[in-house]
């Protein structure tokens, strides 16, 4: 029984998690020193379409993930729900909200759940002896506040992973900074995420993917209406660097968004040094307080794809 439990744990991590989030090749080569890779995948379609480059621009409900400092930007209250359709029957559901907290602060609440779908259990080649699922949950609270020209934020979150009958739990903290210049045409941001620990799963210790991000966003041009001065077309370019410390893995993220009448958004993005994905595309629609965002994430060969992300938001 102990051998079987260890086998199912290994299978759950290598297939149920690694294959759909990082890559089976990386795990086979032993290149990943950290666990809980779902913590590296952003929860919303808007950011996914722009190559996960959001640390400098985050100002909505999902700033709880990208940069809690962005919760203090001038913005309305907002609630958002996301659904990820990933590879290998993996599904992720994310719910996040942002609330104004005084004149200089913002508060965020969030919960994200990921399930691997059914994983076949085998002790040897042949028909499976059964199936099980790997499940991951993170939930927490974020707060952002303006401090002079800067914005600073903190997130505290609870972590849980369940593979077959084994369960582990822990905690982590995220820290973030943001600033804007040139009448909000230039934004910079930085975060340190997943600083904490989680209990052992069976006899194997999981190392959290301590993640650092730094990025810049610029709006190079805006075309305004002569009648009322409202934006007709505006473009935003973003660039970001992320680094997973336990794995010594550095990625470059680039993205672009074109906003038309503040109703339609066209987006594209690219991520380097990722064995699973690189190009992404998306669009968004906004009307009054309702917004719908969609992202198409292309996967490398060997994975069923592409991936899809859908986000529905309401602001008031």
C-alpha positions in Angstrom: 0.0 0.0 0.0 2.8 2.4 0.8 4.5 1.7 -2.5 1.2 2.3 -4.3 0.6 5.6 -2.4 4.0 6.8 -3.3 3.4 5.8 -7.0 0.1 7.6 -7.1 1.7 10.7 -5.5 4.5 10.7 -8.1 2.0 10.2 -10.9 -0.2 13.0 -9.6 2.6 15.5 -9.5 4.2 14.5 -12.8 1.0 14.1 -14.9 -1.8 15.8 -13.0 0.2 19.0 -12.4 3.4 19.1 -14.4 2.0 18.2 -17.7 -0.6 20.9 -17.8 1.2 23.7 -16.1 4.9 23.4 -16.8 5.8 20.5 -19.0 6.3 16.7 -18.6 9.7 17.1 -20.2 10.9 19.5 -17.4 9.8 17.2 -14.7 11.3 14.1 -16.3 14.6 16.0 -16.5 14.3 17.1 -12.9 14.5 20.7 -13.7 11.8 21.9 -11.4 12.8 22.2 -7.7 9.5 23.8 -6.5 5.9 22.5 -6.3 2.4 23.9 -6.6 3.1 25.2 -10.2 -0.6 26.4 -10.4 0.6 29.4 -8.4 2.6 30.5 -11.4 -0.5 30.6 -13.7 -2.4 33.9 -13.7 -6.2 33.7 -13.0 -7.6 36.0 -15.6 -8.0 36.2 -19.4 -7.0 39.8 -19.7 -3.5 39.2 -18.4 -3.1 35.8 -20.1 -3.8 37.3 -23.5 -0.9 39.8 -22.9 1.7 37.1 -22.0 1.1 37.3 -18.2 2.6 40.8 -18.1 0.4 42.5 -15.6 2.6 43.5 -12.6 2.8 47.2 -13.7 -0.8 47.6 -14.8 -2.8 45.6 -12.2 -5.7 47.7 -10.9 -8.7 45.4 -11.0 -10.0 42.5 -8.9 -7.3 40.2 -10.0 -4.6 42.6 -8.7 -4.9 40.2 -5.7 -2.7 37.9 -7.8 -0.6 40.1 -10.0 0.2 43.0 -7.6 -1.8 43.9 -4.5 -0.4 47.4 -4.7 -2.8 47.9 -7.7 -5.8 47.6 -5.4 -5.2 51.2 -4.3 -5.4 52.7 -7.8 -8.4 54.9 -8.6 -11.0 52.3 -9.7 -14.5 51.2 -8.8 -15.5 48.2 -6.7 -15.3 45.0 -8.8 -16.1 41.3 -8.7 -14.6 38.9 -11.3 -15.1 35.2 -12.1 -12.7 33.2 -14.3 -12.7 29.8 -15.9 -9.6 28.1 -17.4 -9.9 25.2 -19.9 -6.4 23.9 -19.8 -4.7 20.7 -21.1 -5.3 17.2 -19.8 -8.8 17.9 -18.6 -7.5 20.4 -16.1 -10.0 23.1 -15.0 -9.4 26.2 -12.8 -12.0 28.4 -11.3 -11.1 31.8 -9.8 -13.2 34.3 -8.0 -11.8 37.7 -6.9 -13.2 41.0 -5.7 -11.9 44.5 -5.1 -13.4 47.1 -2.7 -12.4 50.7 -2.0 -11.0 51.1 1.5 -11.0 54.8 2.4 -9.6 57.4 0.0 -6.1 55.8 -0.4 -6.7 52.1 -0.1 -8.2 49.0 -1.7 -9.1 45.6 -0.3 -9.3 42.3 -2.2 -10.7 38.9 -1.5 -10.0 35.8 -3.6 -10.3 32.0 -4.0 -8.9 29.8 -6.7 -9.5 26.1 -7.2 -7.8 23.8 -9.7 -8.6 20.2 -10.4 -6.5 17.8 -12.6 -9.4 15.7 -13.9 -9.3 12.0 -13.6 -5.8 10.5 -13.4 -5.3 6.8 -14.1 -3.7 4.6 -11.4 -1.2 1.9 -12.5 1.4 -0.1 -10.7 2.6 -1.5 -14.0 1.9 -1.2 -17.7 -1.6 -2.3 -18.6 -5.2 -1.4 -17.8 -5.6 1.1 -15.0 -6.7 -0.1 -11.6 -8.7 3.1 -11.0 -8.6 6.8 -11.1 -8.2 9.8 -8.7 -8.0 13.6 -8.9 -5.4 16.1 -7.8 -7.0 19.3 -6.3 -5.5 22.6 -5.3 -7.0 25.6 -3.5 -5.7 29.0 -2.6 -7.7 31.7 -0.8 -6.8 34.9 0.9 -7.0 38.6 1.5 -5.1 41.5 -0.1 -4.7 45.1 0.8 -3.1 48.0 -1.2 -2.4 51.6 -0.1 -1.1 54.7 -1.7 2.0 56.1 0.2 3.0 59.4 -1.4 3.9 58.8 -5.1 4.1 55.0 -4.5 1.5 52.3 -4.0 2.3 49.3 -1.8 0.4 46.1 -1.2 0.3 42.8 0.8 -1.5 39.5 0.2 -1.9 36.7 2.8 -3.1 33.4 1.5 -4.0 29.9 2.5 -2.8 27.0 0.4 -4.1 23.4 0.1 -3.2 20.5 -2.1 -5.0 17.1 -2.1 -3.6 14.2 -4.2 -5.6 10.9 -3.8 -6.0 10.6 0.0 -3.0 12.7 0.9 -3.5 16.4 1.9 -1.1 19.2 2.7 -1.7 22.8 3.7 0.3 26.0 4.3 0.4 29.7 3.9 2.2 32.3 1.8 2.6 36.1 1.4 2.9 38.4 -1.6 4.4 41.9 -1.5 4.0 44.5 -4.3 4.9 48.0 -5.3 3.7 50.3 -8.1 4.1 53.8 -9.4 2.9 55.8 -12.4 4.4 58.8 -14.2 3.8 61.1 -17.1 0.0 61.5 -16.4 -0.4 57.7 -16.1 1.2 57.0 -19.5 4.1 55.2 -17.8 3.7 52.6 -15.1 6.2 50.4 -13.2 5.7 47.6 -10.8 7.4 44.8 -8.9 6.3 41.9 -6.7 7.7 39.0 -4.6 5.1 36.2 -4.4 4.7 32.9 -2.6 6.9 33.6 0.4 5.8 31.0 2.9 5.7 27.2 3.5 3.5 24.2 3.2 3.4 20.9 5.1 4.7 17.7 3.8 2.6 15.6 1.4 3.1 12.1 2.7 6.9 12.1 3.2 7.8 14.6 0.4 8.3 18.2 1.2 6.9 20.7 -1.3 8.9 23.9 -1.9 6.7 26.9 -2.8 7.6 28.6 -6.1 9.0 31.9 -4.7 8.4 34.2 -7.6 9.8 37.7 -8.4 8.3 40.0 -11.1 9.3 43.4 -12.4 7.7 45.2 -15.3 7.0 48.4 -17.1 4.0 49.6 -19.2 3.8 52.5 -21.5 1.0 54.1 -23.6 2.8 55.5 -26.6 -0.2 57.1 -28.2 -3.9 58.0 -27.7 -6.3 59.3 -30.3 -9.0 61.5 -28.8 -12.3 62.7 -30.2 -12.4 66.4 -31.2 -16.0 66.7 -29.9 -15.7 65.6 -26.3 -12.0 64.7 -25.8 -12.8 61.0 -25.0 -10.4 58.3 -26.1 -11.1 56.8 -29.5 -8.0 54.5 -29.8 -5.2 53.9 -27.4 -2.4 51.4 -27.3 -0.5 50.0 -24.4 2.8 48.1 -24.5 4.1 46.0 -21.6 7.4 44.2 -20.8 8.1 42.1 -17.7 10.7 39.8 -16.3 9.8 37.0 -13.9 12.1 34.7 -12.0 11.3 31.5 -10.0 14.0 31.3 -7.4 14.0 27.6 -6.4 14.2 26.6 -10.1 16.6 29.4 -11.2 14.1 30.0 -14.1 13.8 33.4 -15.7 11.2 34.4 -18.3 10.5 37.5 -20.3 6.9 38.5 -20.9 5.7 41.0 -23.6 2.2 42.2 -24.4 0.2 44.7 -26.3 -3.4 46.0 -26.0 -5.3 48.2 -28.3 -8.4 49.8 -26.8 -11.2 51.1 -29.1 -13.7 53.5 -27.7 -13.1 51.9 -24.3 -15.4 49.2 -25.4 -13.4 46.7 -27.5 -9.9 45.5 -26.6 -7.5 43.5 -28.9 -4.6 41.9 -27.2 -1.5 39.8 -27.9 1.4 38.4 -25.8 4.5 36.3 -25.7 6.4 34.4 -23.0 10.0 33.1 -23.5 11.7 30.1 -21.9 8.4 28.3 -21.3 8.3 24.6 -22.5 4.5 24.6 -22.5 3.3 27.9 -24.0 4.5 31.1 -25.7 2.1 33.0 -27.9 -1.3 34.2 -26.6 -4.1 36.3 -28.0 -7.4 37.7 -26.7 -10.1 40.3 -26.8 -12.4 42.1 -24.4 -15.8 43.8 -24.4 -16.9 46.4 -21.9 -20.3 48.0 -21.6 -21.3 50.1 -18.6 -20.1 48.0 -15.6 -19.9 44.6 -17.3 -16.8 43.2 -19.0 -16.1 40.0 -20.8 -12.5 38.9 -21.5 -11.2 35.9 -23.5 -7.7 34.6 -24.0 -6.4 31.9 -26.4 -3.2 30.3 -25.2 -1.2 28.3 -27.7 0.7 25.2 -26.4 3.8 23.6 -27.7 3.7 20.3 -29.6 2.8 17.2 -27.6 0.0 18.9 -25.6 -3.6 19.0 -26.6 -4.6 22.5 -27.0 -5.0 25.4 -27.3 -6.0 26.6 -23.8 -8.9 29.0 -23.2 -9.5 31.5 -20.4 -12.8 33.3 -19.9 -13.4 36.1 -17.4 -16.6 37.9 -16.5 -16.4 41.1 -14.4 -18.9 43.5 -12.9 -17.9 47.0 -11.6 -20.0 49.3 -9.5 
